[in-house]
Structures are given as C-alpha cells and as structure tokens.
Amino acid sequence: MGSPNTNSPTAYFSMPPSPTAADDDFQTPPPSPCRRQPVSLVQPSIKKKNKSIKVFQAFRSVFRSFPIVSPTMCNMSVTPGSFSDGQRISSTNSKKVTGTLFGYRRGRVSFSVQENPRCLPSSVIELAMQTNVLQKELGSGMVRIALECDKRSEKDKTKLLEEPLWNMYCNGKKTGYGIKREASEDDLQVLEFLKPVSMGAGVLPGNYELECPEGELTYMRAYFERVVGSKDSETFYMLSPEGNYGPELSIFFVRI
C-alpha cells in the first residue's frame, strides 16, 4: 500500500466518501476502529547535526550580536499569497512529511504530522472547522489555511508547532481557534489503522451513524512539503499523487 493513488486525495476528500469508494482505493482496507488494536507506531528518527551546520549556527549567533540599523517597516502579517511556487520549490530548507486530516463528519477536523505513516505523530493540531465544511471548501478549489499567534521573546525557545493556541483563517476568513494537543488514544488508533496507507481519502469502517452522533469518521492522507522559512514561519504544501506541486491545500503556521 506504499504506492500513491492515481486520484488526487483532495478531490476525493471533497466528495461525500462511501465505504465502497474507500474499499476500491485500497486493496486491503484498514481494520475496523470498533475493534481496538495495539499501537505499533514508532518514534520518529532524530538526525544528528553535522559539524558544518554547528559552525554555521555559531557564526550566525556571533553575527546576530552585532548592532544593526534597519529602516522603519510597517507591521505586516505573512499572507498565504506572499509565497510564489518558484520560491517554494527552490527552498532548500524543506522536507517531505506525511499529513493526515481526519475527523467525524460533523465534528472538528484534526491535522496530524508524521515523519512517515509508521511513526508516531510529531504534532496534532485541532482545527477550527468541521470536517464537512472543509470538504465543501476543498470541493470549491484552492484552500489556504493560516494559523497565527503572537511572537515570543528572543529568549523563549518554544518551537513554532508547539504553540498551544492559534487564530485560524481559511481563505482569508477567520474561523476560530486552532489548538495544539497531545495525540489521544483515539488519534493513535486512527493513525494505526491508516499505517498501510501512503495517500488517499475515504471513510474508516464502522457503524458511526449509529454509534456517534457526529457521523462517519473520514480522513485524507497525503504527502506534504514542509518548508521552514524561519523560527516564526512554517508552511505545509500538499503534494499531488503525480509528484508535482498541486496548490489545492496549503497550511501556514506563523508568529506575527
């Protein structure tokens, strides 16, 4: 199940998925979430920094200690449209990760980031949007989600994706607050069921219409290009199954 599907996950996720459609996409569908199983996801790898990177960081630290004079600039929030595809593709500070959007159809959707489908999630963000609303947005075309929070002091070492609360905007409209949370047992079960899936979208098996008033549990999984602009800016661009840079879904994290 490591090979990507031929259909775009975003296009598929934007249509009301059915158990039949999900079964067609994958030869071996994930087991039913109604029957819990042990979580076998592993810790993500920790890459050691090489010597040249350490030397560069030391030089940058010394350079930043020099007094500098900069012209007066107006405060401007980083908007999704401020990055062109050319700038994004040429970025060297990027890597490919697995991103999963999942949630009950009438419940809030969550965004999980994994090094690969076999790893525990490095981040789980609960978005300020119901799953069925996101499906409609994806069906209408390009979706740009911006998550913003206030800048911290230079001494504060909190990583960007460790921020607990975000102002969330979808295509320029504020939708509420995104919340960073620890992965729950239910989250881990969903990711365990989807471990054989590299890219795709559909409905997890289970009689959710009877068991849960929020409806079926739907998911969309794809590869994302994670671009780190600075310690205050990161962006996740969804990659299409063909390997090109389809602009259907982008998620921006920024401190302003």
Backbone bond lengths (Angstrom), bond angles and torsions (degrees), N, CA, C in turn:
res aa  C-N    CA-C-N  psi(-1)  N-CA   C-N-CA  omega(-1)  CA-C   N-CA-C  phi
1 M - - - 1.459 - - 1.521 111.43 -
2 G 1.348 117.67 13.02 1.445 119.67 -177.12 1.507 113.45 -76.35
3 S 1.335 118.33 -21.05 1.455 119.92 -176.76 1.515 110.89 -80.19
4 P 1.354 117.10 142.29 1.465 120.45 -177.99 1.516 111.58 -71.89
5 N 1.344 115.74 155.57 1.449 121.62 176.64 1.523 110.10 -73.66
6 T 1.311 115.55 161.85 1.460 119.41 179.26 1.507 112.01 -81.51
7 N 1.318 118.28 -22.75 1.462 121.25 -180.00 1.519 109.68 -92.39
8 S 1.341 116.23 148.76 1.454 121.03 178.46 1.516 110.35 -66.45
9 P 1.359 118.38 128.87 1.462 119.79 177.11 1.515 112.56 -59.32
10 T 1.345 116.91 -35.79 1.456 119.33 -179.60 1.512 110.94 -65.63
11 A 1.322 116.66 -44.41 1.460 119.53 -179.80 1.516 110.59 -63.90
12 Y 1.322 116.63 -37.77 1.453 119.63 -179.52 1.523 111.08 -71.57
13 F 1.336 116.41 -39.42 1.457 121.46 -178.63 1.517 110.82 -66.80
14 S 1.326 117.87 -25.87 1.465 121.17 -176.33 1.522 111.93 -77.11
15 M 1.342 117.69 -13.54 1.453 120.43 177.90 1.518 109.33 -100.01
16 P 1.348 118.75 151.61 1.456 119.84 178.68 1.519 109.76 -61.79
17 P 1.376 118.10 107.18 1.443 120.09 -177.01 1.510 111.83 -74.16
18 S 1.303 116.31 155.88 1.453 121.68 178.15 1.506 109.01 -130.54
19 P 1.346 119.11 156.48 1.458 120.41 178.69 1.517 112.17 -56.69
20 T 1.350 117.38 -33.82 1.458 120.12 -179.82 1.520 110.51 -66.27
21 A 1.341 116.39 -44.42 1.458 119.87 -179.15 1.517 110.67 -63.96
22 A 1.332 116.94 -40.71 1.457 120.11 -179.29 1.519 110.40 -64.68
23 D 1.346 116.96 -39.62 1.460 120.41 179.86 1.513 111.43 -65.32
24 D 1.353 116.91 -33.06 1.455 120.58 -179.92 1.520 111.25 -67.81
25 D 1.341 117.01 -31.56 1.454 120.82 -175.93 1.522 111.78 -72.36
26 F 1.309 117.54 -32.22 1.448 120.87 -174.58 1.519 110.04 -125.83
27 Q 1.326 115.76 132.02 1.452 120.18 -178.09 1.529 111.27 -62.70
28 T 1.335 115.83 -38.48 1.455 120.33 179.19 1.513 108.88 -121.79
29 P 1.343 119.28 96.48 1.463 120.65 -177.10 1.521 110.82 -66.14
30 P 1.328 117.38 151.66 1.458 120.71 178.77 1.522 110.92 -58.45
31 P 1.340 118.41 150.18 1.457 120.80 178.23 1.514 111.74 -64.71
32 S 1.321 116.17 159.80 1.455 120.59 -176.48 1.516 111.57 -64.79
33 P 1.369 118.24 130.55 1.458 121.61 177.23 1.519 112.80 -63.50
34 C 1.350 116.91 -15.84 1.455 119.04 179.42 1.529 110.39 -65.10
35 R 1.330 116.63 -23.27 1.448 120.84 179.78 1.526 108.06 -109.67
36 R 1.320 117.24 100.54 1.455 121.07 -175.67 1.525 110.51 -66.99
37 Q 1.330 114.90 147.11 1.445 120.63 178.55 1.518 109.46 -133.75
38 P 1.335 118.26 159.20 1.469 120.48 179.83 1.520 110.78 -60.65
39 V 1.325 116.45 142.08 1.460 121.74 179.21 1.521 108.70 -84.33
40 S 1.338 116.43 121.78 1.461 121.66 -178.28 1.525 112.34 -109.81
41 L 1.333 117.76 11.46 1.463 120.97 178.04 1.525 109.68 -64.48
42 V 1.325 116.08 143.46 1.464 121.01 -175.47 1.522 110.39 -107.86
43 Q 1.322 115.31 164.30 1.454 120.43 177.48 1.523 109.64 -68.27
44 P 1.351 117.52 142.05 1.474 119.26 176.60 1.516 110.62 -65.43
45 S 1.324 115.71 154.83 1.461 120.39 -178.92 1.517 109.90 -71.86
46 I 1.331 115.51 151.18 1.467 121.99 176.39 1.515 107.36 -114.59
47 K 1.329 116.31 109.19 1.448 120.70 -178.20 1.525 110.59 -83.44
48 K 1.339 115.68 132.39 1.454 120.84 178.85 1.522 110.17 -76.11
49 K 1.322 115.53 140.36 1.459 119.95 177.76 1.524 109.44 -77.13
50 N 1.336 116.30 134.97 1.454 118.20 179.40 1.518 110.53 -81.25
51 K 1.329 114.30 172.14 1.459 120.25 -172.80 1.516 112.07 -63.38
52 S 1.351 116.91 -39.91 1.464 120.22 -177.41 1.517 111.69 -63.00
53 I 1.341 116.32 -36.85 1.464 119.65 178.32 1.523 110.45 -65.89
54 K 1.345 116.56 -40.26 1.464 120.44 179.47 1.530 110.58 -64.34
55 V 1.350 117.17 -40.77 1.465 120.94 178.56 1.524 109.82 -62.86
56 F 1.347 116.90 -43.83 1.456 120.68 179.34 1.519 111.15 -61.92
57 Q 1.337 117.18 -42.14 1.461 120.57 -179.95 1.525 110.94 -64.78
58 A 1.346 117.18 -37.49 1.463 120.43 178.15 1.529 110.85 -66.05
59 F 1.347 116.13 -42.26 1.461 120.63 177.66 1.516 111.30 -62.89
60 R 1.333 116.25 -42.79 1.459 120.39 -179.58 1.517 110.68 -64.21
61 S 1.346 116.92 -37.42 1.462 120.66 179.18 1.525 110.92 -63.26
62 V 1.358 116.35 -41.99 1.460 120.39 178.73 1.524 110.47 -68.17
63 F 1.327 116.47 -42.11 1.464 121.41 -179.03 1.524 111.15 -61.22
64 R 1.322 116.28 -38.52 1.468 120.05 -178.48 1.517 111.90 -69.39
65 S 1.333 117.01 -17.71 1.468 119.50 -179.39 1.530 111.49 -79.19
66 F 1.349 117.84 -13.98 1.458 120.51 179.15 1.529 109.98 -74.16
67 P 1.338 117.89 142.18 1.469 119.15 176.37 1.523 109.98 -70.26
68 I 1.304 116.44 137.79 1.463 121.28 178.62 1.515 109.01 -130.73
69 V 1.311 115.38 155.37 1.454 121.94 177.90 1.516 107.22 -118.03
70 S 1.329 115.72 124.05 1.457 119.35 -179.74 1.517 109.50 -122.13
71 P 1.331 117.78 148.19 1.468 120.22 178.74 1.511 110.91 -67.65
72 T 1.326 116.14 156.29 1.457 121.34 178.53 1.522 109.57 -66.79
73 M 1.316 115.26 130.77 1.468 120.17 -179.17 1.515 108.91 -128.05
74 C 1.308 115.26 147.00 1.454 118.92 178.80 1.523 109.11 -78.62
75 N 1.311 115.95 146.82 1.458 120.67 176.83 1.514 108.77 -69.23
76 M 1.299 117.52 124.44 1.449 120.38 -177.67 1.521 109.43 -138.43
77 S 1.296 115.86 126.35 1.459 120.22 177.20 1.517 109.79 -71.30
78 V 1.331 116.22 141.94 1.461 120.68 176.30 1.514 108.68 -73.44
79 T 1.304 116.18 118.32 1.463 120.37 -178.91 1.514 109.74 -100.03
80 P 1.336 117.15 152.39 1.457 120.11 -179.34 1.519 113.62 -53.81
81 G 1.325 118.17 -33.51 1.447 120.20 -176.81 1.522 113.86 -77.69
82 S 1.349 118.00 -1.55 1.452 119.85 -176.10 1.516 113.02 -80.97
83 F 1.324 118.77 -4.20 1.449 122.35 178.41 1.521 109.13 -115.28
84 S 1.312 117.09 124.29 1.457 120.50 176.93 1.512 109.92 -87.53
85 D 1.336 117.50 161.74 1.449 121.63 178.06 1.519 110.93 -60.75
86 G 1.347 116.76 -36.37 1.452 119.41 -179.87 1.508 111.81 -63.30
87 Q 1.343 116.99 -42.53 1.454 120.61 177.76 1.518 110.80 -63.94
88 R 1.312 116.04 -39.46 1.461 119.40 -176.43 1.522 111.37 -69.34
89 I 1.330 117.35 -44.74 1.445 121.01 -177.17 1.520 111.14 -65.90
90 S 1.350 116.85 -33.62 1.456 119.76 -176.89 1.519 112.45 -81.47
91 S 1.324 118.02 -5.74 1.460 120.76 -178.56 1.519 110.43 -65.38
92 T 1.349 115.36 133.11 1.458 119.92 177.83 1.515 111.77 -92.88
93 N 1.334 116.89 -15.13 1.456 120.69 -177.31 1.520 109.43 -95.73
94 S 1.323 116.66 60.22 1.454 120.69 -177.11 1.522 109.60 -140.19
95 K 1.317 115.82 160.17 1.461 121.59 176.83 1.522 108.69 -153.19
96 K 1.311 115.80 159.82 1.457 120.77 179.93 1.520 109.30 -95.45
97 V 1.331 115.99 130.51 1.462 122.12 179.26 1.520 109.00 -130.14
98 T 1.325 115.52 169.33 1.464 121.55 175.83 1.524 109.06 -97.73
99 G 1.311 116.71 124.59 1.463 121.45 177.29 1.519 110.43 -116.35
100 T 1.323 116.71 136.64 1.463 121.64 -179.52 1.517 109.74 -129.03
101 L 1.324 116.73 124.63 1.462 123.04 172.05 1.522 107.19 -103.46
102 F 1.318 116.91 124.36 1.462 119.49 -177.23 1.520 110.35 -148.94
103 G 1.324 115.59 155.82 1.459 120.27 178.88 1.513 110.51 166.77
104 Y 1.320 115.46 162.46 1.458 120.24 174.43 1.525 108.61 -68.65
105 R 1.316 115.70 146.83 1.464 120.68 -170.87 1.527 112.61 -56.03
106 R 1.326 117.42 -35.98 1.469 120.39 179.21 1.533 111.62 -108.56
107 G 1.338 116.11 19.57 1.456 121.54 176.25 1.529 110.54 -115.62
108 R 1.334 116.81 176.61 1.463 121.40 -179.35 1.523 110.21 -72.22
109 V 1.313 114.47 143.48 1.455 120.69 -179.09 1.529 109.44 -90.15
110 S 1.321 117.03 144.69 1.461 123.03 178.61 1.522 109.54 -115.10
111 F 1.331 115.80 149.16 1.455 122.53 177.90 1.516 108.34 -117.75
112 S 1.333 116.10 118.30 1.460 122.03 -179.22 1.521 109.61 -109.43
113 V 1.334 116.08 137.76 1.462 122.10 177.78 1.530 108.51 -114.76
114 Q 1.329 116.19 126.31 1.459 122.18 178.30 1.524 109.96 -129.16
115 E 1.316 115.75 149.66 1.462 119.66 174.00 1.526 109.84 -62.28
116 N 1.313 116.95 -40.15 1.461 124.31 172.55 1.523 107.09 -159.52
117 P 1.342 119.31 169.23 1.471 120.22 -174.48 1.528 114.94 -61.35
118 R 1.331 118.18 -14.72 1.465 120.69 -178.47 1.524 113.29 -91.65
119 C 1.344 116.71 -4.93 1.462 120.85 -174.75 1.530 112.07 -100.21
120 L 1.316 114.72 155.84 1.462 120.37 170.55 1.527 109.27 -64.68
121 P 1.325 118.10 150.56 1.470 119.49 -178.67 1.521 111.81 -69.09
122 S 1.329 115.67 139.18 1.464 120.14 174.77 1.519 110.83 -84.12
123 S 1.340 117.31 -24.83 1.464 121.91 178.11 1.518 109.45 -151.25
124 V 1.334 115.28 143.01 1.465 121.94 170.92 1.527 107.33 -130.70
125 I 1.320 116.56 117.61 1.465 122.19 -179.01 1.524 108.20 -114.09
126 E 1.329 116.07 123.64 1.461 120.50 175.41 1.523 107.67 -88.57
127 L 1.316 116.28 116.58 1.461 121.84 -174.44 1.521 111.57 -86.06
128 A 1.331 115.45 154.10 1.470 121.55 -179.07 1.521 109.61 -87.16
129 M 1.331 115.64 63.21 1.460 120.32 -178.37 1.518 109.08 -162.60
130 Q 1.314 116.90 137.86 1.453 119.96 175.28 1.525 109.86 -74.28
131 T 1.325 115.90 151.29 1.456 120.86 -177.13 1.519 111.63 -60.48
132 N 1.336 117.26 -42.82 1.475 118.69 -178.31 1.532 111.53 -66.93
133 V 1.344 118.03 -30.18 1.469 121.16 177.23 1.525 109.68 -69.03
134 L 1.340 116.81 -42.21 1.464 120.22 178.08 1.525 110.27 -62.75
135 Q 1.313 117.12 -38.33 1.459 120.59 177.37 1.520 111.33 -59.26
136 K 1.332 116.47 -42.44 1.470 120.13 178.86 1.522 111.18 -65.73
137 E 1.343 116.26 -40.49 1.465 120.01 179.02 1.519 110.64 -63.01
138 L 1.329 116.99 -42.51 1.460 120.94 179.61 1.532 110.85 -65.15
139 G 1.330 115.91 -33.27 1.452 119.64 179.37 1.519 113.04 -69.89
140 S 1.336 116.86 -21.31 1.466 120.24 -177.68 1.519 112.86 -89.25
141 G 1.344 117.33 -7.26 1.467 119.50 178.19 1.504 112.44 133.25
142 M 1.317 116.81 -140.13 1.456 122.89 -175.40 1.529 111.54 -68.44
143 V 1.337 115.93 136.32 1.462 121.60 177.93 1.524 108.76 -123.22
144 R 1.323 115.79 125.40 1.457 121.86 177.30 1.520 108.53 -122.73
145 I 1.310 115.30 116.92 1.455 121.96 -179.79 1.524 108.05 -106.95
146 A 1.327 117.08 125.89 1.462 122.28 178.25 1.520 109.02 -115.74
147 L 1.322 116.32 129.69 1.464 122.98 177.20 1.528 107.25 -117.68
148 E 1.331 115.66 116.89 1.457 121.42 -172.98 1.526 111.01 -120.67
149 C 1.335 114.55 145.51 1.474 120.22 172.85 1.520 107.99 -147.70
150 D 1.327 116.84 172.05 1.457 121.25 -176.88 1.524 111.20 -77.09
151 K 1.330 114.68 149.11 1.459 120.21 176.82 1.531 110.22 -68.07
152 R 1.325 115.00 151.39 1.451 121.12 176.62 1.530 109.73 -104.59
153 S 1.327 115.85 170.24 1.461 119.88 177.82 1.523 109.76 -69.17
154 E 1.321 116.11 159.49 1.464 120.93 -178.31 1.527 111.50 -61.11
155 K 1.331 116.88 -28.34 1.466 120.10 -178.53 1.520 112.33 -77.80
156 D 1.311 116.61 -19.29 1.467 120.15 -178.78 1.525 109.37 -77.23
157 K 1.336 116.61 122.73 1.471 121.98 -175.44 1.532 112.91 -98.58
158 T 1.318 117.91 14.74 1.468 120.00 179.25 1.520 110.54 -61.18
159 K 1.327 116.51 126.59 1.455 120.54 178.92 1.522 110.23 -70.92
160 L 1.316 114.89 153.90 1.461 120.03 -173.91 1.527 112.22 -57.73
161 L 1.316 117.31 -47.64 1.460 120.14 -177.06 1.532 113.01 -79.99
162 E 1.332 116.63 4.00 1.458 120.99 173.63 1.525 112.06 -96.27
163 E 1.319 117.27 -1.22 1.465 120.40 177.53 1.531 108.93 -61.62
164 P 1.351 117.65 136.96 1.470 119.62 -173.80 1.527 114.86 -80.14
165 L 1.355 117.89 -25.78 1.462 119.90 -172.23 1.522 109.76 -142.60
166 W 1.341 115.48 140.76 1.456 121.59 -176.68 1.528 110.87 -134.45
167 N 1.323 116.46 144.19 1.460 120.56 164.32 1.526 106.88 -80.86
168 M 1.326 116.80 127.70 1.453 119.50 -175.69 1.523 111.58 -111.49
169 Y 1.338 115.61 136.74 1.452 123.35 176.68 1.522 108.46 -127.98
170 C 1.320 116.48 138.18 1.458 121.72 175.71 1.521 108.20 -120.87
171 N 1.313 116.31 115.49 1.470 121.79 -176.75 1.528 111.83 52.30
172 G 1.326 114.53 41.29 1.456 120.82 175.20 1.514 115.52 88.01
173 K 1.328 119.06 -7.70 1.469 121.90 -178.99 1.518 110.26 -105.30
174 K 1.342 116.35 131.00 1.448 119.69 179.56 1.527 110.02 -70.97
175 T 1.321 116.04 131.12 1.462 120.84 -177.90 1.524 112.89 -113.36
176 G 1.341 118.11 -10.26 1.460 120.40 -179.00 1.510 110.95 137.64
177 Y 1.331 116.08 -141.49 1.457 121.37 -175.09 1.526 111.28 -122.64
178 G 1.348 115.23 130.88 1.453 120.92 170.85 1.517 109.17 -87.21
179 I 1.324 116.90 146.68 1.460 121.69 -174.80 1.522 109.76 -127.25
180 K 1.331 116.01 126.40 1.466 120.90 172.30 1.522 108.20 -83.01
181 R 1.318 116.97 129.80 1.462 119.57 -179.92 1.518 110.73 -142.11
182 E 1.322 114.46 161.03 1.454 120.08 174.59 1.531 108.80 -70.86
183 A 1.312 115.92 148.00 1.466 119.83 178.12 1.522 109.87 -65.55
184 S 1.321 116.62 124.94 1.466 121.53 179.19 1.522 109.84 -82.95
185 E 1.328 116.03 172.32 1.458 120.55 176.97 1.527 110.46 -61.55
186 D 1.330 117.10 -38.00 1.466 120.42 177.76 1.530 111.35 -65.46
187 D 1.343 116.19 -40.46 1.467 119.52 176.80 1.526 110.71 -59.40
188 L 1.332 116.01 -46.52 1.461 120.45 -177.94 1.524 111.51 -64.95
189 Q 1.331 115.99 -34.86 1.460 118.57 177.34 1.527 110.77 -64.17
190 V 1.345 116.51 -43.52 1.462 120.25 178.79 1.530 110.17 -59.99
191 L 1.334 117.15 -46.85 1.457 120.76 -178.69 1.520 111.62 -67.58
192 E 1.320 116.90 -31.76 1.470 120.32 175.89 1.527 110.30 -66.32
193 F 1.334 116.95 -43.98 1.461 120.66 179.12 1.533 111.09 -62.28
194 L 1.350 116.11 -33.33 1.462 120.43 -176.53 1.524 112.86 -91.15
195 K 1.310 118.30 6.07 1.466 120.92 -177.01 1.530 112.87 -56.23
196 P 1.352 120.04 -36.67 1.474 118.89 178.60 1.522 113.97 -74.74
197 V 1.336 117.57 -7.12 1.469 121.29 -172.95 1.522 109.59 -100.18
198 S 1.333 116.46 125.97 1.461 120.11 176.26 1.528 111.15 -93.61
199 M 1.341 117.09 -42.52 1.456 121.50 177.39 1.523 108.59 -146.28
200 G 1.323 116.78 143.79 1.457 120.47 178.00 1.517 111.16 152.91
201 A 1.317 116.01 179.54 1.457 121.86 -179.49 1.510 109.04 -154.72
202 G 1.327 115.85 154.82 1.454 119.61 179.24 1.512 111.76 165.58
203 V 1.332 115.38 -152.42 1.454 123.12 -177.55 1.522 108.41 -121.18
204 L 1.322 116.64 132.25 1.459 119.27 174.97 1.519 109.26 -72.26
205 P 1.330 118.36 139.59 1.463 120.85 -178.36 1.524 111.56 -61.03
206 G 1.296 115.87 149.41 1.458 120.85 -179.39 1.510 110.64 139.96
207 N 1.317 117.23 147.31 1.468 121.39 -176.94 1.516 109.18 -87.44
208 Y 1.373 115.63 68.54 1.460 119.60 -174.11 1.515 113.16 -71.30
209 E 1.321 117.26 -26.45 1.466 119.19 -179.73 1.526 110.57 -61.62
210 L 1.332 116.72 -30.52 1.462 120.82 178.89 1.519 111.29 -91.55
211 E 1.351 117.15 -35.47 1.452 120.81 -172.77 1.522 113.43 -88.82
212 C 1.329 117.52 -24.30 1.462 120.27 -176.00 1.523 110.07 -135.16
213 P 1.336 118.23 124.86 1.471 120.58 -179.11 1.522 112.82 -66.88
214 E 1.361 118.45 -14.25 1.459 120.99 -179.07 1.524 112.30 -87.54
215 G 1.318 117.24 4.17 1.460 120.29 174.42 1.506 114.06 90.37
216 E 1.344 115.37 -163.31 1.458 121.92 -176.66 1.524 111.71 -70.48
217 L 1.324 115.03 156.20 1.457 121.33 176.30 1.526 107.98 -95.40
218 T 1.326 116.60 109.52 1.456 121.41 -177.39 1.525 109.93 -105.55
219 Y 1.330 115.98 160.11 1.455 120.36 -179.16 1.521 110.25 -147.53
220 M 1.327 115.21 157.38 1.455 122.69 169.25 1.515 107.18 -140.83
221 R 1.307 116.70 124.86 1.466 121.31 -179.87 1.525 108.81 -122.00
222 A 1.333 116.16 138.87 1.463 121.29 179.54 1.518 109.05 -157.28
223 Y 1.330 115.33 166.22 1.457 120.33 169.80 1.521 108.48 -81.70
224 F 1.340 115.39 140.15 1.453 121.49 176.64 1.521 108.79 -123.27
225 E 1.321 114.89 141.63 1.466 119.58 169.80 1.526 107.02 -87.82
226 R 1.323 114.89 118.62 1.467 120.33 179.51 1.524 108.49 -97.49
227 V 1.327 116.00 113.52 1.454 122.15 -177.66 1.521 108.91 -109.69
228 V 1.324 116.33 120.87 1.462 121.69 178.45 1.519 107.83 -97.63
229 G 1.333 116.21 110.22 1.454 120.30 178.99 1.525 111.46 -80.85
230 S 1.345 115.97 -40.89 1.465 123.04 178.81 1.516 106.97 -165.80
231 K 1.333 116.64 -174.91 1.455 118.91 177.80 1.528 111.39 -68.80
232 D 1.334 116.86 -11.74 1.468 121.73 -179.50 1.521 112.74 -112.92
233 S 1.317 118.05 11.94 1.463 119.57 -176.09 1.521 110.88 -153.92
234 E 1.335 115.84 122.12 1.462 122.37 173.73 1.527 108.34 -140.28
235 T 1.322 115.88 146.87 1.453 120.89 -178.94 1.519 109.93 -136.40
236 F 1.333 115.05 140.67 1.462 121.98 176.39 1.527 108.03 -114.68
237 Y 1.342 116.15 116.58 1.462 121.97 179.04 1.530 108.12 -107.45
238 M 1.315 116.56 123.68 1.456 119.13 178.93 1.517 110.44 -72.03
239 L 1.347 115.60 134.63 1.457 122.06 178.64 1.516 109.29 -97.86
240 S 1.304 116.10 138.99 1.460 120.22 179.06 1.523 109.44 -75.59
241 P 1.332 118.58 159.01 1.469 121.04 -179.92 1.520 113.53 -57.25
242 E 1.332 118.27 -28.34 1.457 120.68 -178.35 1.512 111.70 -76.32
243 G 1.342 117.64 -7.46 1.449 120.40 177.35 1.513 114.66 95.02
244 N 1.340 118.49 -3.51 1.455 119.29 177.23 1.523 109.52 -88.56
245 Y 1.315 117.24 179.90 1.455 121.99 -172.60 1.526 110.67 -99.55
246 G 1.303 115.75 75.39 1.448 119.82 179.34 1.521 110.89 -68.86
247 P 1.326 119.46 130.12 1.465 122.19 -174.53 1.530 113.16 -88.55
248 E 1.336 118.05 28.74 1.459 119.29 -173.41 1.521 113.05 -70.64
249 L 1.344 116.53 -36.25 1.470 119.48 -176.35 1.524 109.34 -142.22
250 S 1.327 116.23 126.96 1.457 122.92 176.24 1.523 107.84 -134.74
251 I 1.337 116.22 138.32 1.464 121.97 178.72 1.516 108.20 -124.12
252 F 1.323 116.67 120.99 1.459 122.80 -174.99 1.532 109.82 -109.97
253 F 1.330 116.47 131.75 1.461 122.49 173.42 1.536 106.58 -115.23
254 V 1.336 117.01 126.30 1.463 119.01 -176.04 1.522 110.44 -150.35
255 R 1.328 114.91 140.75 1.466 121.38 169.13 1.531 107.27 -99.14
256 I 1.336 115.87 133.66 1.465 119.34 -177.85 1.529 110.34 -126.95
